[in-house]
């Protein structure tokens, strides 16, 4: 039987991070260690989905309950496809299943000696260029953050219903060569989107993420946007894709939303089959949380795995990121 240990950790950000939903100064994550009879350990972390009401305490309790059920229904300590499939039935999409699923992927790699990327059907792991996200703030703060981010080639700018075009203009003036995407985090209406799109195009923005409230995506019907739109909060797992098709060109896959790497890979497959393009994102966290998402990022047009870059510190064997270019995780970290 696989033994499990679950703990909650807190990681401090370099500075307050503001988006349309609010401001955070620390990240709380739930960390799982799974150990087999030979002493091999797989681990993973999850931040959970705060806007769905998930808390570290809730995630921890769900994981502990699922571990008991797994021990009863999947005797033995070898992680295989059957174990991963069973987990999908025990927990809904969310942080708890994400942590357990990714810890199982890590343990399976340790048990088999084959890296997780190979089990995922990938030919290799290539470096990825991640976006670097600038949170909301005053004009002075935004300009300072844009200057400090000049080494990053791709920036994502958080916006809300009042701060949008001006934010883009300030950043463009401070970092003229940057590729830019904007993320409204559900704060806009269709009317506002249509009003700002021409200016965003003039300022060189190349993508708009989650402009309208989730479950209100129908207001995008018939919109002829000059920029691709990406669904974030509106996209959970495969079940959400039919309502997004024809309204968004990209879906943002996050392991915390879809419930782990297993479902993330399947969601990507189905989205591609539906003619949609992929983005991978994060709910913040350390390199341990980014490592399995790095596998998803191999097929993505946009990669947003900058969570550790926003923190004061990271884990041992952290993923290397220089000027926005992230290197694959080492086996000492995950997978």
RAHUDA-V822612 format. One record per residue. N is the residue number from 1. RES is the residue in one small letter. SS is DSSP state (h for helix, s for strand, l for the rest). PHI is phi as a letter, one per 20 degrees, with the letter a starting at -180 (999 if undefined). D_LAST is the distance of its C-alpha to the last C-alpha in whole Angstrom. Layout:
n->(N N)
res->(RES RES)
ss->(SS SS)
phi->(PHI PHI)
d_last->(D_LAST D_LAST)
//
This chain:
n->(1 2 3 4 5 6 7 8 9 10 11 12 13 14 15 16 17 18 19 20 21 22 23 24 25 26 27 28 29 30 31 32 33 34 35 36 37 38 39 40 41 42 43 44 45 46 47 48 49 50 51 52 53 54 55 56 57 58 59 60 61 62 63 64 65 66 67 68 69 70 71 72 73 74 75 76 77 78 79 80 81 82 83 84 85 86 87 88 89 90 91 92 93 94 95 96 97 98 99 100 101 102 103 104 105 106 107 108 109 110 111 112 113 114 115 116 117 118 119 120 121 122 123 124 125 126 127 128 129 130 131 132 133 134 135 136 137 138 139 140 141 142 143 144 145 146 147 148 149 150 151 152 153 154 155 156 157 158 159 160 161 162 163 164 165 166 167 168 169 170 171 172 173 174 175 176 177 178 179 180 181 182 183 184 185 186 187 188 189 190 191 192 193 194 195 196 197 198 199 200 201 202 203 204 205 206 207 208 209 210 211 212 213 214 215 216 217 218 219 220 221 222 223 224 225 226 227 228 229 230 231 232 233 234 235 236 237 238 239 240 241 242 243 244 245 246 247 248 249 250 251 252 253 254 255 256 257 258 259 260 261 262 263 264 265 266 267 268 269 270 271 272 273 274 275 276 277 278 279 280 281 282 283 284 285 286 287 288 289 290 291 292 293 294 295 296 297 298 299 300 301 302 303 304 305 306 307 308 309 310 311 312 313 314 315 316 317 318 319 320 321 322 323 324 325 326 327 328 329 330 331 332 333 334 335)
res->(x x x x x x x x x x x x x x x x x x x x x x x x x x x x x x x x x x x x x x x x x x x x x x x x x x x x x x x x x x x x x x x x x x x x x x x x x x x x x x x x x x x x x x x x x x x x x x x x x x x x x x x x x x x x x x x x x x x x x x x x x x x x x x x x x x x x x x x x x x x x x x x x x x x x x x x x x x x x x x x x x x x x x x x x x x x x x x x x x x x x x x x x x x x x x x x x x x x x x x x x x x x x x x x x x x x x x x x x x x x x x x x x x x x x x x x x x x x x x x x x x x x x x x x x x x x x x x x x x x x x x x x x x x x x x x x x x x x x x x x x x x x x x x x x x x x x x x x x x x x x x x x x x x x x x x x x x x x x x x x x x x x x x x x x x x x x x x x)
ss->(l l s s s s s s s s s s s s s s s s s l l s s s s s s s s s s s s s s l l l l l s s s s s s l l l h h h l l l h h h h h h h h h h h h h h h h h h l l l l l l l h h h h h h h h h h l l l l h h h h h h h h h h h h h h h h h h l l l h h h h l l l l l l l l s s l l s s s l l l l h h h h h h h h h h l l l l l s s s s s l l l l l l h h h h h h h h h h l l l l s s s s s l l l l l l h h h h h h h h h h h h h l l s s s s s l l l l l l l h h h h l l l l l l l s s s s l l l l l l h h h h h h h s l l s l s s s s l h h h h l l h h h h h h h h h h h h h l l l s s s s l l l l l l h h h h h h h h h h h h h l l s s l l l h h h h s l l l l l l l l l s s l l s s l l l l l l l l l)
phi->(999 f e c c c b d c c c e e f b g d d c f e q c c c c d d c d d d d d c e f e n f c d b a c b e m d f f e n f c g f f f f f f f f f f f f f f f e e c f n c e e b f f f f f f g f e e c f g q f f f g f f f f f f g f f f f f f e m d f f f f f e n e f a d d g c e e f d e d f f r f f f f f f f f f f f e f e e e c d d d f c c f d d b g f g f f f f f f e c f e f f c c c c e l m e d d f g f g f f e g g f f f f e n f d a c d k f d f f m d f f f e g n f d e f c f d d e d g f d d c g f e f g f e f n d c e c d e e c f f f e n o f g f f f f f f g f f f f e n e d d c d c b d m p e g f f e g f f f f f f f d d f c c c c e g f f e e f b c e g m f f f b c l n e e e g f e g f e a m)
d_last->(21 18 18 18 18 19 20 21 21 23 22 25 26 28 30 31 30 32 32 34 33 34 32 30 29 26 23 22 19 18 15 14 13 13 14 16 19 18 16 12 11 8 9 10 13 16 19 21 23 26 29 28 29 26 26 24 26 26 22 22 25 23 20 22 25 22 21 24 24 21 23 26 25 22 23 21 17 15 13 14 16 19 17 15 19 20 18 20 23 23 22 23 21 21 19 19 17 15 13 14 12 9 9 10 7 5 8 8 6 7 11 11 10 9 6 5 7 10 10 11 14 13 15 13 12 15 16 17 20 20 23 24 26 30 31 34 37 41 42 42 38 37 38 37 33 34 35 33 30 32 29 27 28 27 28 28 31 32 35 37 41 43 40 39 41 42 39 38 41 40 37 38 41 39 36 38 35 32 31 32 30 32 31 33 31 34 37 39 41 42 45 43 41 44 45 43 41 44 43 40 40 43 40 38 35 33 31 32 30 31 35 36 35 33 35 38 36 39 41 39 41 43 42 42 40 40 36 33 32 28 28 26 27 29 26 24 22 24 27 28 28 32 33 32 32 35 35 32 30 27 25 22 19 18 15 18 20 19 17 14 11 14 17 16 15 18 20 20 21 24 25 25 27 29 30 28 25 22 21 18 19 18 20 19 17 15 12 10 12 11 8 7 11 11 10 13 15 15 18 20 23 22 19 20 17 19 19 18 21 23 23 24 21 18 15 15 12 13 12 16 18 22 24 22 20 16 14 10 8 7 5 8 7 4 0)
//
